[in-house]
């Protein structure tokens, strides 16, 4: 058991530590860089932009792309520990990445094991008493406790453990774009609240009109 655990840690550290040759860069995860376009990322993972999910369209376009590396034929990440990745875009720019690790690939690893492995790539972690939110994703609770954080003035990377999925994950984002997206999402929710009453009035009117058309038709054809 101890040997298997050490092997899993070594594998995770080797996968995460390769970019150290080029310095600790918080602006990217693997080959994905914050700010890259939806088209660039879609081509990189062999997915079409049409597979994106539109989260909000006003006052800014918020889109999400889901990727399962293990199902991507020919992917260099095919055999690694990542189960699922959510890429979120603000007006076509990648601003947030949510990585969920496969439970079997991290079985037996402690939070400290994960911090050690990720620190090999991103440097020394801090241990803030903080929560991380998932504003566009329904697979997670609204917030989770941050186990460790790696950040600079522009980017933030947060390790957490999902209480629903019982798996480790990373939330990373561009602080500038995330702030703009958060404000846009809040405004979109506000706009939706203003539009809903009018939409309900229009729905009721259409329903009433359809009912009257059916009534007039049935008055002429009904025979007791």
Backbone torsions as a table, in degrees:
resi	resn	phi	psi	omega
1	UNK	NA	-44.3	179.9
2	UNK	-65.1	-37.6	179.5
3	UNK	-64.9	-41.9	179.1
4	UNK	-64.0	-39.6	179.6
5	UNK	-64.4	-44.6	179.6
6	UNK	-63.8	-36.8	178.5
7	UNK	-65.0	-42.2	179.6
8	UNK	-64.3	-41.1	178.6
9	UNK	-63.6	-44.3	-179.3
10	UNK	-61.3	-41.5	179.6
11	UNK	-64.2	-45.3	-179.3
12	UNK	-63.9	-40.9	-179.5
13	UNK	-67.5	-37.3	179.5
14	UNK	-68.3	-34.7	179.3
15	UNK	-69.8	-34.7	-176.2
16	UNK	-88.7	-24.2	-170.5
17	UNK	-90.5	-8.6	-178.0
18	UNK	-55.0	-43.0	-178.0
19	UNK	-66.7	-7.3	179.1
20	UNK	-59.8	-24.3	178.8
21	UNK	-60.1	-23.8	-177.8
22	UNK	-109.7	13.0	179.6
23	UNK	92.5	163.4	-179.1
24	UNK	-80.4	109.0	-174.8
25	UNK	-118.5	108.3	-179.0
26	UNK	-84.6	1.6	-176.8
27	UNK	-86.0	-0.6	-177.7
28	UNK	-148.7	159.0	171.3
29	UNK	-124.1	118.8	-173.0
30	UNK	55.3	-120.6	-179.4
31	UNK	-99.7	10.2	-176.8
32	UNK	-102.5	123.6	-177.3
33	UNK	-110.3	139.1	175.6
34	UNK	-62.0	138.5	-178.1
35	UNK	96.7	-13.8	179.6
36	UNK	-68.0	154.2	-175.0
37	UNK	-80.9	162.1	177.4
38	UNK	-60.7	-39.6	-179.8
39	UNK	-65.7	-44.2	179.4
40	UNK	-59.5	-47.0	-178.0
41	UNK	-68.4	-41.2	-179.4
42	UNK	-60.6	-41.6	178.0
43	UNK	-66.1	-36.3	-177.4
44	UNK	-66.5	-34.6	-179.1
45	UNK	-105.8	13.3	177.6
46	UNK	59.9	40.1	175.7
47	UNK	-120.3	146.2	178.3
48	UNK	-87.3	146.2	177.4
49	UNK	-56.4	-23.5	-179.5
50	UNK	-65.1	-15.3	-180.0
51	UNK	-85.3	5.3	178.5
52	UNK	-77.9	156.4	176.0
53	UNK	-108.3	125.8	178.6
54	UNK	-82.2	118.0	-178.7
55	UNK	-91.7	-47.9	177.2
56	UNK	-142.8	150.1	177.3
57	UNK	-123.1	-10.8	176.1
58	UNK	-140.1	140.7	-0.7
59	UNK	-81.6	-2.6	176.2
60	UNK	-136.7	154.4	180.0
61	UNK	-87.3	118.1	176.7
62	UNK	-112.2	120.6	-178.0
63	UNK	-127.7	153.6	179.7
64	UNK	-130.3	137.6	178.7
65	UNK	-122.1	127.9	179.9
66	UNK	-103.7	136.4	-178.0
67	UNK	-136.5	133.6	175.0
68	UNK	-111.4	97.9	-175.0
69	UNK	-55.3	-37.5	-176.3
70	UNK	-67.8	-18.8	-179.7
71	UNK	-96.8	-1.1	-177.7
72	UNK	-88.3	106.6	-178.6
73	UNK	-63.6	134.5	178.1
74	UNK	78.4	2.7	-179.0
75	UNK	-74.3	141.0	177.6
76	UNK	-70.2	-14.4	-179.6
77	UNK	-100.5	7.5	-170.5
78	UNK	-57.0	-38.2	-173.9
79	UNK	-104.1	16.9	-176.5
80	UNK	-92.8	-167.3	-170.2
81	UNK	-89.4	0.7	-178.2
82	UNK	-83.2	130.9	177.1
83	UNK	-92.9	-48.2	-173.9
84	UNK	-150.7	145.4	177.3
85	UNK	-130.9	131.5	172.2
86	UNK	-108.1	122.6	175.3
87	UNK	-105.0	129.2	179.9
88	UNK	-116.9	136.5	-173.6
89	UNK	-119.7	140.5	175.2
90	UNK	-113.5	113.0	-176.0
91	UNK	48.9	43.0	175.2
92	UNK	86.4	-0.7	180.0
93	UNK	-108.7	133.1	177.7
94	UNK	-66.8	123.1	-179.2
95	UNK	-127.4	-15.9	-178.5
96	UNK	-145.1	139.2	176.9
97	UNK	-127.9	129.2	176.4
98	UNK	-118.2	112.9	-178.6
99	UNK	-105.9	130.2	173.7
100	UNK	-113.6	123.9	179.9
101	UNK	-84.9	147.7	179.1
102	UNK	-65.3	132.8	-177.0
103	UNK	-62.2	-37.2	-179.2
104	UNK	-71.5	-34.6	-179.5
105	UNK	-70.2	-23.0	-179.6
106	UNK	-113.3	12.4	-178.8
107	UNK	-58.3	130.6	179.4
108	UNK	87.7	-17.2	179.5
109	UNK	-74.3	136.6	177.2
110	UNK	-89.8	171.1	176.6
111	UNK	-59.1	-38.9	179.7
112	UNK	-65.7	-36.5	176.5
113	UNK	-61.3	-43.2	-178.9
114	UNK	-66.4	-42.8	179.0
115	UNK	-60.8	-43.1	-179.5
116	UNK	-62.1	-44.1	-177.5
117	UNK	-66.1	-43.9	-177.2
118	UNK	-72.6	-33.0	178.1
119	UNK	-64.6	-24.9	177.5
120	UNK	-62.0	-26.1	179.0
121	UNK	-97.8	-43.4	-169.7
122	UNK	-105.5	1.3	177.4
123	UNK	93.6	-163.8	-176.0
124	UNK	-70.5	134.6	-179.3
125	UNK	-94.4	155.9	169.2
126	UNK	-106.4	162.8	-179.3
127	UNK	-122.2	72.1	-177.1
128	UNK	-73.8	150.4	172.2
129	UNK	-86.3	83.7	-170.6
130	UNK	-144.7	165.6	175.8
131	UNK	-117.5	151.2	174.2
132	UNK	-115.5	141.3	-175.9
133	UNK	-105.7	162.0	179.4
134	UNK	-129.6	75.3	-170.6
135	UNK	-66.2	-22.8	-176.2
136	UNK	-118.4	2.2	-172.4
137	UNK	-115.6	128.4	-175.6
138	UNK	-92.0	-6.0	-179.3
139	UNK	-75.7	-18.2	-174.0
140	UNK	-117.2	160.9	170.1
141	UNK	-65.0	167.6	-175.9
142	UNK	-61.4	-32.3	178.6
143	UNK	-143.7	155.3	172.9
144	UNK	-136.9	153.9	-179.9
145	UNK	-72.7	135.8	176.9
146	UNK	-79.2	124.3	176.6
147	UNK	-80.9	-44.1	179.6
148	UNK	-155.3	158.1	-176.9
149	UNK	-139.8	140.6	173.0
150	UNK	-122.0	125.2	-177.1
151	UNK	-155.8	159.8	169.4
152	UNK	-135.5	-161.9	-175.6
153	UNK	-69.4	-18.0	-174.2
154	UNK	-112.6	-26.8	-172.3
155	UNK	-135.0	155.6	179.0
156	UNK	-137.4	133.5	178.3
157	UNK	-125.9	127.5	-171.9
158	UNK	-129.8	127.0	176.0
159	UNK	-93.6	135.2	178.4
160	UNK	-143.8	170.1	172.3
161	UNK	-124.4	121.0	-177.1
162	UNK	-69.6	124.7	178.8
163	UNK	-76.2	-18.6	178.3
164	UNK	-90.2	-44.1	-176.9
165	UNK	-91.6	-11.4	-177.9
166	UNK	54.0	48.1	179.2
167	UNK	-144.9	156.5	177.0
168	UNK	-79.2	154.1	177.1
169	UNK	-153.7	165.6	175.6
170	UNK	-123.8	134.4	168.8
171	UNK	-114.9	122.9	179.5
172	UNK	-133.2	146.3	-176.2
173	UNK	-158.0	158.8	171.2
174	UNK	-82.3	122.0	-176.6
175	UNK	-61.2	-39.9	-178.5
176	UNK	-64.9	-52.2	-177.7
177	UNK	-69.9	-34.5	179.8
178	UNK	-64.5	-38.7	177.8
179	UNK	-64.4	-42.5	178.4
180	UNK	-66.4	-41.2	-179.6
181	UNK	-66.3	-40.4	179.8
182	UNK	-61.5	-42.5	177.9
183	UNK	-65.5	-39.1	179.7
184	UNK	-67.0	-39.7	178.9
185	UNK	-64.5	-42.4	178.4
186	UNK	-62.6	-41.0	179.1
187	UNK	-68.1	-36.9	179.3
188	UNK	-63.6	-41.7	177.7
189	UNK	-63.1	-39.7	179.0
190	UNK	-65.5	-43.4	178.7
191	UNK	-64.2	-38.7	179.0
192	UNK	-62.8	-37.3	178.3
193	UNK	-65.2	-34.2	179.2
194	UNK	-74.5	-32.7	-176.5
195	UNK	-81.2	-26.3	-175.3
196	UNK	-57.9	-46.2	179.7
197	UNK	-59.0	-42.3	179.2
198	UNK	-65.8	-39.1	177.8
199	UNK	-63.6	-37.7	179.5
200	UNK	-67.4	-38.5	177.5
201	UNK	-63.3	-43.9	179.8
202	UNK	-65.4	-38.0	179.1
203	UNK	-64.6	-43.8	-179.6
204	UNK	-65.3	-38.5	179.0
205	UNK	-65.1	-43.7	179.4
206	UNK	-63.0	-40.3	179.1
207	UNK	-64.2	-41.6	179.1
208	UNK	-66.2	-40.9	178.8
209	UNK	-62.9	-43.6	179.1
210	UNK	-64.0	-37.7	179.0
211	UNK	-66.1	-38.2	180.0
212	UNK	-69.1	-38.3	176.9
213	UNK	-61.8	-44.2	179.2
214	UNK	-65.2	-37.5	-179.8
215	UNK	-62.8	-46.7	-178.5
216	UNK	-64.2	-38.9	179.2
217	UNK	-66.4	-43.9	-177.4
218	UNK	-73.0	-27.3	176.3
219	UNK	-61.0	-34.3	-176.7
220	UNK	-82.1	-26.2	-173.9
221	UNK	-106.3	-17.0	-174.5
222	UNK	-70.3	133.5	175.0
223	UNK	-128.5	123.1	-178.0
224	UNK	-71.8	NA	NA
